[in-house]
Amino acid sequence: MQAGNAIYEMIADLPPVLPVFPLSGALLLPRTQLPLNIFEPRYIDMIDAALAGNRLIGMVQPEPALGQQDDDVPVLARIGCVGRLTSFQESGDGRYLITLQGVMRFAVGREVDAITAFRQVEVDFAPFAQDLQSGVGEEEVDRNSLLKALRDYLDANNMEADWESVSEAETEVLVNALCMMCPYGPQEKQALLEARDLKMRAETLIAITEMDLARTQNDGSTTLQ
């Protein structure tokens, strides 16, 4: 796959150790884009290092199931996604405005003892080799059920969609875009990230949406955060 000016054809094209940015509620998937506003000094340092090196950063949520954690050194979720820094802008007030393009998911391994202010971990890309190929599993996705869940959600929340663009979108693009735009909490987003393949990711999104709609209809509460 291509991300910015770089082409990643095999796992060997990616490094065995990555700097990681733990960020609750952030979801990055292969071939999607995630804009970020960077302001903490340690992550400013991380961006500087990435720009001087391979421009790769691992996005990982703090483990959502563990509740209260040390904000400075949270326990990391077991799966993350590496992104290439493809857009970079200085704000003029000490912040960086960047965009990461998702490349490939990884399993989080041992944390590396490093002199950097930001954390670095060993990563295993092997379980997610198919991430480097676009469109894998599109034919297995129940697109009609996905669109029905989307329509039901929009109707329940008095929202509109550009249905012409939705109908023209490739299935992988549609599934991943909906996952990244969905306003669900960290646990739901981690489940979407960890889904084995595109079919399971779509089914997970449909199930989460249907459960949220049922809960809202029954008692007026919601899982949205």
C-alpha positions in Angstrom: 0.0 0.0 0.0 1.0 3.6 -0.5 0.9 6.2 2.3 2.1 9.6 1.2 5.3 9.2 -0.6 6.1 5.8 0.9 5.1 2.3 -0.3 4.7 -0.6 2.1 4.6 -3.9 0.3 5.5 -6.3 3.1 6.0 -6.5 6.9 9.7 -6.1 6.4 9.1 -2.5 5.2 8.0 -1.6 8.7 10.2 -1.2 11.8 10.1 -3.6 14.7 9.9 -0.8 17.2 7.5 2.2 17.1 7.0 5.4 19.1 3.4 5.3 20.4 0.8 7.9 21.0 -1.7 6.7 23.6 -4.9 8.5 23.0 -8.3 7.4 24.3 -11.1 7.4 21.8 -8.8 7.8 18.8 -9.3 5.2 16.0 -6.9 4.8 13.1 -7.5 2.1 10.5 -5.4 1.1 7.4 -5.9 3.6 4.5 -7.8 6.1 6.6 -6.7 9.5 7.8 -6.6 10.9 11.3 -6.0 14.6 12.0 -4.4 15.4 15.3 -3.6 18.5 17.3 -0.3 18.0 19.1 0.6 20.2 22.0 2.2 18.2 24.8 6.0 18.6 24.8 6.7 14.9 24.8 4.6 14.4 21.7 6.0 17.5 20.1 9.3 15.7 20.5 7.8 12.5 19.0 6.7 14.4 15.9 10.1 16.0 15.5 11.7 12.5 15.8 9.2 11.0 13.3 9.9 13.8 10.8 13.6 13.2 11.1 13.2 9.5 10.6 10.7 7.2 9.0 7.6 9.3 9.8 5.8 6.4 11.4 3.8 6.6 14.7 1.8 4.0 16.5 -1.6 5.0 17.6 -2.8 3.0 20.6 -5.6 3.6 23.1 -5.0 3.3 26.8 -6.6 -0.1 27.8 -10.3 1.0 28.1 -11.3 -1.9 30.3 -8.9 -1.0 33.2 -10.7 2.1 34.4 -8.7 4.6 36.3 -5.0 4.6 35.3 -1.8 6.6 35.6 -2.4 9.3 33.0 1.3 9.7 32.3 2.0 6.0 31.8 -1.4 4.3 31.0 -1.6 0.6 30.3 -1.7 0.2 26.5 -4.4 -1.7 24.7 -3.1 -4.9 23.0 -3.7 -3.7 19.4 -2.8 -0.5 17.7 -2.3 0.9 14.2 0.7 2.5 12.7 0.3 5.6 10.7 2.6 7.6 8.4 2.8 11.3 9.0 1.6 12.7 5.7 0.7 16.3 6.6 2.4 18.6 9.0 1.8 22.3 9.9 3.1 24.5 12.6 0.4 26.5 14.3 2.6 29.4 15.4 1.7 28.9 19.1 3.8 25.8 19.8 1.4 23.2 18.4 1.6 20.9 15.5 -1.4 20.1 13.3 -0.7 16.7 11.6 -2.5 14.0 9.7 -1.6 10.3 10.0 -2.5 7.9 7.2 -3.2 4.4 8.5 -0.8 1.7 7.3 -1.2 -1.5 9.3 -2.4 -2.8 12.6 0.0 -4.3 15.1 0.1 -6.3 18.4 1.7 -4.3 21.2 4.8 -6.0 22.6 7.4 -5.2 25.2 8.0 -1.5 26.0 11.5 -0.4 25.2 13.7 1.3 27.7 14.3 4.6 25.9 15.8 8.0 26.7 13.0 9.7 24.8 10.2 11.5 26.6 7.7 9.5 24.5 7.1 5.8 24.8 8.4 3.2 22.4 7.2 -0.4 22.0 8.2 -3.6 20.1 5.4 -4.5 17.7 4.3 -7.6 15.8 2.6 -7.0 12.4 2.3 -10.6 11.5 -1.3 -11.2 12.5 -2.4 -8.3 10.2 -0.5 -9.0 7.0 -3.7 -8.6 5.0 -3.9 -4.9 6.0 -1.3 -4.1 3.4 -3.7 -5.1 0.6 -6.7 -2.9 -0.2 -10.1 -4.3 -0.7 -9.5 -7.7 1.0 -12.8 -9.2 2.0 -15.1 -6.6 0.5 -17.3 -9.2 -1.2 -18.1 -10.8 2.2 -19.5 -7.6 3.7 -23.3 -7.4 4.0 -23.4 -3.9 2.5 -27.2 -3.7 2.7 -27.3 -4.4 6.4 -24.6 -1.9 6.9 -26.5 0.8 5.0 -29.7 -0.1 6.9 -27.9 0.4 10.2 -26.6 3.7 9.0 -30.0 4.9 7.8 -31.7 3.8 11.1 -29.0 5.7 13.1 -29.4 8.8 11.1 -33.2 8.7 11.2 -33.1 8.3 15.0 -30.8 11.3 15.4 -32.5 13.5 12.8 -29.4 13.5 10.6 -28.8 13.4 6.9 -26.2 11.8 4.7 -25.0 12.3 1.1 -26.4 9.0 -0.1 -25.0 9.5 -3.6 -21.5 9.6 -2.2 -22.3 6.7 0.1 -23.6 4.5 -2.7 -20.5 5.2 -4.8 -18.0 4.5 -2.1 -16.0 1.3 -2.2 -17.0 -1.1 0.5 -13.7 -1.0 2.4 -13.7 2.8 2.3 -17.3 2.9 3.5 -16.8 0.5 6.4 -13.6 2.1 7.7 -15.0 5.7 7.3 -18.1 4.9 9.2 -16.1 3.2 11.9 -13.9 6.3 12.3 -16.8 8.7 12.2 -19.0 6.8 14.7 -19.4 8.7 18.0 -19.0 5.6 20.2 -16.8 5.2 23.2 -13.2 3.8 23.6 -14.3 0.2 24.2 -16.4 0.1 21.0 -13.7 1.7 19.0 -11.2 -0.8 20.2 -13.5 -3.6 19.2 -13.7 -2.2 15.7 -9.9 -2.0 15.5 -9.5 -5.5 16.7 -12.0 -7.0 14.4 -10.3 -9.8 12.5 -11.2 -8.7 9.0 -13.4 -6.2 7.1 -16.5 -8.5 7.3 -16.2 -8.8 11.1 -15.5 -5.0 11.4 -18.7 -4.3 9.5 -20.7 -6.8 11.6 -19.3 -5.3 14.8 -20.3 -1.8 13.7 -23.8 -3.0 12.8 -24.2 -4.7 16.2 -22.9 -1.7 18.2 -25.3 0.6 16.3 -28.3 -1.7 16.7 -27.6 -2.1 20.5 -27.3 1.6 20.9 -30.5 2.3 19.0 -32.4 -0.4 21.1 -31.1 1.1 24.3 -32.1 4.6 23.3 -35.6 3.4 22.3 -36.0 1.5 25.6 -34.8 4.0 28.2 -33.5 7.1 26.4 -29.9 6.4 27.4 -27.1 6.0 24.9 -23.6 4.6 24.6 -22.4 7.6 22.7 -19.7 9.7 24.3 
